Amino acid sequence: MNTSISNSASSSDRARWLWLVPLVLAGAMASVTVDGQWVYDDRHAILESPVVQGQVSLGEALQRDFWGHKLGNPSKVSWRPALPLIWRALSNVSGGDPGPTRALAILAHIFATWALMRVVRSLHGSTVAIWVGALFALHPAHAEALGGVVGQADILAAGCGLMAMASLAEMGRSFALKTFVWLLVGALFKEVIVLYALVCLVLLIALRGKRPLNALHCAGLVGFVLLVALVQNYAHGGHAEHPKDNVIAALPMFERFINGLAIFWRGIRVSFLPFDVAANHGYAQYSEDIGPVLGAAALGGAVLFASVWAGVRWLLGGKPAHALWLSFGVGPALAQSHLLFVGPTEFAERLLYGGVGAACVVVVLLLTNLRVSPEARNKLSASVLVVLCGLFALGSWQAQRPWRAPLALWEHTLQREPLAWRAHHNYGDALTKNGQTQRGLWHLMMGVWLKRRLPKAVPLEVVQGLAAVEPTERLLMSPGVLNKNAPCVLIDGLIRAAYSGADFADSARTARQIFAQRYPCAKR
């Protein structure tokens, strides 16, 4: 018997089984909310979409946006035709049950994890790839992408982008064709694929020592980015610039810049220290007064400057892998910082989905390259990574579970983002629909106040004190506390937010009568 061949086969089998571990972890973590309800945007994307509900032909479906609106409609958002058609097929099978549609996230997360592992294996070997896959599969920052059905667009686009990177990194047969095919498929899921095209460009430059740099390939990647940008610019229209969707867009330039740097830092922090994640669905707190965010903005500015400086040096100075993971990690955080362009929401963890993989790579490489003896390094790195996997799993579970129901989602968010205006608005809306009218109206009022900042001088402690007051009294006293010089301005805003339209005229009159007991100006 040839012992060396036997040992080689045994080692290969063990590696194959270990390769499956991150995929199993990915499937398990993505199944945390499979028993959940439709939550927030899921209802708009699934239950109210004529594309998903089969109310339009397949040809007509291709002329509609992600939410089912006609592309000529002022409310159009983006052209992502693939996922609504997949949801349509699942809806036909499930009869409206969210379970099968939610279960799609399991397959998508496994696919993206596998694709990331292929990229890492090509550049750093199987051992690093397995550890990276495990951390990525369990990362708490994925809570929004996995918990909300609409986040599946981010997961599938990321999976396709990572497969494009894998095709390029492996430099196999027809690698250029495979790269572009995967990018094109990813573009049908979400425009975030342009980030992966740019990372592919960095990777192409980084691999120039392995294969001569091809100008046609570089031009093709740049052309792809421009093509997607043109298509989505038409599909987006002016949607993202509307203050209703992103309040930061309405801030003066300097305040917007400072908040943008703070959000960039938050994206980096969530990628590397993903604990106490707020499932905010894109609506995070911000500040017109730059004082509260100045520290985070300073850190964000320092990281951004250092990243650009180091990235250029590494790319041109013989450390291409460093430049690749730096660009891949920083890119998603920069894209949603509003420093380059205005996004549709203030901060969304789901946009970090693929870039989180870069943070996992950095952590694993640091641990597996410690300058100690090989035996000590192996034991120490394995121990730390196992502990990290456990902490990530716990954090991901805690962040994902609230995505099973609307009330739990926004309650969880407000525990971590007490000044997020949209979270108050959505929680108030969910409470009123659940019959908890007085509590709901107060949160709707808080949403109006936070959005308009009426006035800025009320400290957080006062808001927290109001939250502890009995619901009826809290509702009546809040206009005089939050906007004491013009309480009825806040009351008017609340009534417009809670009871807009002729169908709610009676409810609006009743609300005014209640407030008029304390504020005569409310009686109109």
Buried (B, 14 or more C-beta within 10 A) or exposed (E): EEEEEEEEEEEEEEEEEBBEBBBEBBBBBBBBBBEBBBBBBBBBBBEEBBBBBBEBEEEEBBBBBBBBBEBEEEEBBBBBBBBBBBBBEBBEEBEEEBEBBBBBBBBBBBBBBBBBBBBBBBBBEBBBBBBBBBBBBBBBBBBBBBBBBBBBBBBBBBBBBBBBBBBBBBEEEEBBEBBBBBBBBBBBBBBBBBBBBBBBBBBBBBBEEEEEEEEEBBEBBEEBBEBBEEBBEEBBBEBBBBEEBBBBBBBEEEBBBBBBBBBBBBBBBBBBEBBEBBBBBBBBBBBBEBEBBBEBBBBBBEBBEEBBEBBEEBBEEEBBBBBBBBBBBBBBBBBBBBBEEBBBBBBBBBBBBBBBBBBBBBBBBEBBEBEEEEEEBBEBBBEBBEEBBEBBBEBBBBBBBBBBBBBBBBBBBBEBBBBBBBBBBBBBBBBBEEEBBBBBBBBBBBBBBBBBBBEEEBEEEEBEEBEEBEBEEBBBBBBEBBBEEEBBBBBBBBBEBBBEEEEBEEBBBEBBEBBBEEBEBBEE
